[in-house]
Amino acid sequence: MSPAGAGAGRASDEPCLVTGASGFIGGRLAERLAREGHPVRALVRPTSDTARLETLDVEILRGDLSDPASLQRAAAGARHVLHCAALVTDWATSREIRQTNVEGTRMMLDAAAGASVERFIHLSTTDVYGHPGGRAVDEDFQGDGGFGNWYTHTKRQAEREVQDAHAAHRLETVILRPATVYGPGSAEVIGQIARAIQGGNMLLVDRGRAVAGLCYVDNLLDAAMIALRHEAAPGNAFNVSDGLAVTWKQLTGDLAADLGCREVRWSIPYPLAGAIGFSLEHGYRLLRSGTGLSTPALLSRQAVQVLGRDQDFSARKLRETLGWEPRVDYPAGLRATLEWLEAEYL
């Protein structure tokens, strides 16, 4: 295995491998890389919908984070790995979440190191902080070490795997921690919210007063592209957030106005929402194991934390160390998102 930095000076035609390339962020990242002239390998699961990827100049590979041989084939000859694949859910079992987010990340790191990959960019999340609800939370925040939920817990463990790989000089690694990513293609967040607004069943927590922690997807992609080449990036973790004071009430209100819907009026206090989310999570898991139920409940503890606690994360380190600035502002990002919603999603 090569030490960190051993890939410097390698041929520019060696591909970038993007895992989770059929997802929102991974797909947009594959598209951005291809548009800028990078050869791209898009790693997707055998069951993934690849219709959008098939319109791009990328190589589509089928594989799985539980299959080391498929990861080794995907990494062979690659210059960079951008690891976007993760199981983002409150509803799977702890074993399922850990298998993908922790063991899958470890196996992807092993495959990358074995292929002498130059740099490994790991897409994490600000959820690793445990939703502290403070102001300008930075990368030094330690929190109380509480469990949180299985998704948060496994993303913390995955980060430790990435950090250990860098510390052992197996390969260069960079961790990006985006906040609430929105933009065209954000079906699981903005798409779900827009449909709930249209259906009149969108629910706010504590009247939507919490800061939403928005990060427009193109601003996140900018950070990833800088992290690929900046000499100061390896060994670091960076928050990625546009630094907006936009609350959930403002965001849902803006969406409702442009969609021609009534403003969201339903709200529930944070403590009550948390208790309901906890009950629904456990009830859903019991029903899922006994009946094969596949439609998740409407509320979870993680959703309550995201909607009810300020998602105010500082991107000062990213600005000062890598020179990143959010290129797309809120009005432009919202406009592009609404155009996508009306043209392709709703």
Residue pairs with C-beta under 8 A, 6 or more apart in sequence:
1 113
1 114
1 116
1 170
1 171
2 113
2 116
2 171
3 169
3 170
4 166
4 169
4 170
4 171
4 172
4 234
5 118
5 172
5 234
6 116
6 118
7 79
7 116
7 117
7 118
7 119
8 118
10 79
10 118
11 79
13 39
14 39
14 77
14 78
14 79
15 38
15 39
15 40
15 41
15 59
15 77
15 78
15 79
16 33
16 38
16 39
16 40
16 41
16 78
16 79
16 80
16 81
16 82
16 228
17 40
17 41
17 43
17 74
17 75
17 78
17 80
17 81
17 82
17 112
17 117
18 26
18 29
18 30
18 33
18 40
18 41
18 42
18 43
18 82
18 84
19 26
19 43
19 65
19 74
19 81
19 82
19 83
19 84
19 85
19 108
20 26
20 43
20 44
20 83
20 84
20 85
20 86
20 123
21 27
21 29
21 30
21 42
21 43
21 44
21 53
21 58
21 60
21 84
22 42
22 44
22 45
22 48
22 49
22 50
22 52
22 53
23 84
23 85
24 181
24 185
24 186
24 187
24 188
24 217
25 84
25 123
25 178
25 181
25 217
25 220
26 42
26 82
26 84
26 85
26 123
27 52
27 53
27 185
28 183
28 185
28 217
28 218
28 221
29 82
29 84
29 221
29 224
30 40
30 42
30 53
30 56
30 58
31 56
32 221
32 225
33 40
33 82
33 225
34 40
34 56
34 57
34 58
36 225
39 59
40 56
40 57
40 58
40 59
41 58
41 59
41 61
41 74
41 78
42 50
42 53
42 56
42 58
42 59
42 60
42 61
43 61
43 63
43 71
43 74
43 85
44 50
44 53
44 60
44 61
44 62
44 63
45 62
45 63
45 64
46 62
46 63
46 64
50 60
53 60
54 60
61 70
61 73
61 74
62 70
63 70
63 71
63 73
63 74
64 70
65 71
65 85
65 99
65 100
65 103
65 104
65 105
65 107
65 108
66 99
66 100
66 103
66 104
66 107
68 107
68 110
68 111
71 107
71 108
71 110
71 111
72 111
72 114
72 115
74 111
75 81
75 108
75 111
75 112
75 114
75 115
75 117
76 115
77 115
78 112
78 115
78 117
79 117
79 118
79 119
80 117
80 118
80 119
80 120
80 121
80 228
81 108
81 112
81 117
81 119
81 120
81 121
82 121
82 123
82 224
82 228
83 105
83 108
83 120
83 121
83 122
83 123
84 123
85 100
85 104
85 108
86 100
86 101
86 123
86 155
86 158
87 96
87 97
87 99
87 100
87 101
87 151
88 151
88 188
89 97
89 151
89 296
90 149
90 150
90 151
90 281
90 296
90 300
90 301
90 302
90 303
91 281
91 284
91 285
91 288
91 296
91 297
91 300
92 150
93 285
94 150
97 150
97 151
97 154
98 150
98 154
98 157
100 154
101 151
101 154
101 155
101 157
101 158
102 154
102 157
102 158
102 161
105 122
105 158
105 161
105 162
106 161
109 120
109 161
109 162
109 165
109 170
109 171
109 173
112 120
112 171
113 165
113 170
113 171
116 171
117 171
118 171
118 172
119 171
119 172
119 173
119 174
119 227
119 228
119 233
119 234
120 162
120 165
120 171
120 172
120 173
120 174
121 173
121 174
121 176
121 224
121 227
121 228
122 158
122 159
122 162
122 173
122 174
122 175
122 176
123 176
123 178
123 224
124 155
124 158
124 159
124 175
124 176
124 177
124 178
124 237
125 155
125 177
125 178
126 137
126 177
126 178
126 179
126 213
126 239
126 241
126 311
126 313
127 148
127 151
127 152
127 155
127 302
128 152
128 155
128 156
128 159
128 177
129 137
129 141
129 143
129 313
130 143
130 144
130 146
130 148
130 152
131 148
131 305
131 306
131 309
131 311
132 141
132 143
132 309
133 210
133 309
133 310
134 141
134 310
134 312
135 310
135 312
136 312
136 313
136 314
136 316
137 239
137 312
137 313
137 314
138 239
138 313
138 314
138 316
138 317
139 177
139 237
139 238
139 239
139 317
147 153
148 305
149 300
149 301
149 302
151 302
152 302
159 175
159 237
162 173
162 175
163 173
163 175
163 237
165 171
165 173
166 172
166 173
166 234
166 235
172 234
172 235
173 234
173 235
174 227
174 233
174 234
174 235
174 236
174 237
174 238
175 236
175 237
175 238
176 220
176 223
176 224
176 227
176 237
176 238
176 240
177 237
177 238
177 239
177 240
177 313
178 215
178 220
178 239
178 240
178 241
179 213
179 214
179 215
179 239
179 240
179 241
179 311
179 313
180 189
180 212
180 213
180 214
180 215
180 306
180 311
181 189
181 215
181 216
181 217
181 220
182 189
182 190
182 214
182 215
182 216
182 217
182 333
182 337
183 190
183 216
183 217
183 218
183 333
183 336
183 337
183 340
184 217
184 336
184 337
184 339
184 340
184 344
185 217
185 340
186 217
186 337
187 345
190 255
190 337
190 341
191 341
191 345
193 202
193 251
193 252
193 255
194 255
194 259
194 341
194 345
194 346
195 346
196 202
196 203
197 252
197 255
197 256
197 259
197 261
197 264
198 259
198 261
198 346
200 261
200 262
201 266
201 298
202 252
202 264
202 266
203 264
203 266
203 267
203 268
203 298
203 299
204 248
204 249
204 252
204 264
204 266
204 267
204 268
204 307
205 248
205 267
205 268
205 269
205 270
205 273
205 304
205 307
205 308
206 267
206 269
206 270
206 308
207 249
207 267
208 247
208 248
208 249
208 250
208 252
208 264
208 267
208 307
209 247
209 248
209 249
210 247
210 248
210 307
210 308
210 309
210 310
210 311
211 244
211 245
211 246
211 247
211 310
211 311
211 312
212 244
212 246
212 247
212 248
212 250
212 251
212 311
213 241
213 310
213 311
213 312
213 313
214 241
214 242
214 244
214 246
214 251
214 330
214 333
215 240
215 241
215 242
215 326
216 242
216 326
216 328
216 330
216 333
218 327
218 328
218 333
219 240
219 242
219 326
219 327
219 328
220 240
222 324
222 326
222 327
223 238
223 240
223 318
223 322
223 324
226 233
226 322
226 323
226 324
227 233
227 238
227 322
230 321
230 322
230 323
232 321
232 322
233 321
233 322
236 317
236 321
238 315
238 317
238 318
238 321
238 322
239 313
239 314
239 315
239 317
239 318
240 315
240 318
240 324
241 311
241 313
241 314
241 315
242 315
242 326
242 329
242 330
242 333
243 314
243 315
243 326
244 330
246 330
248 307
249 264
252 263
252 264
253 263
253 264
254 334
255 261
255 334
255 338
256 262
256 263
256 264
257 263
258 334
258 338
259 338
259 341
259 342
259 346
268 276
270 304
270 308
270 309
273 299
273 304
273 307
273 308
274 301
274 304
274 305
274 308
276 299
276 304
277 299
277 300
277 301
277 302
277 303
277 304
278 301
280 297
280 298
280 299
280 300
281 297
281 300
281 301
283 297
284 293
284 296
284 297
287 293
288 294
315 324
315 326
318 324
319 325
328 336
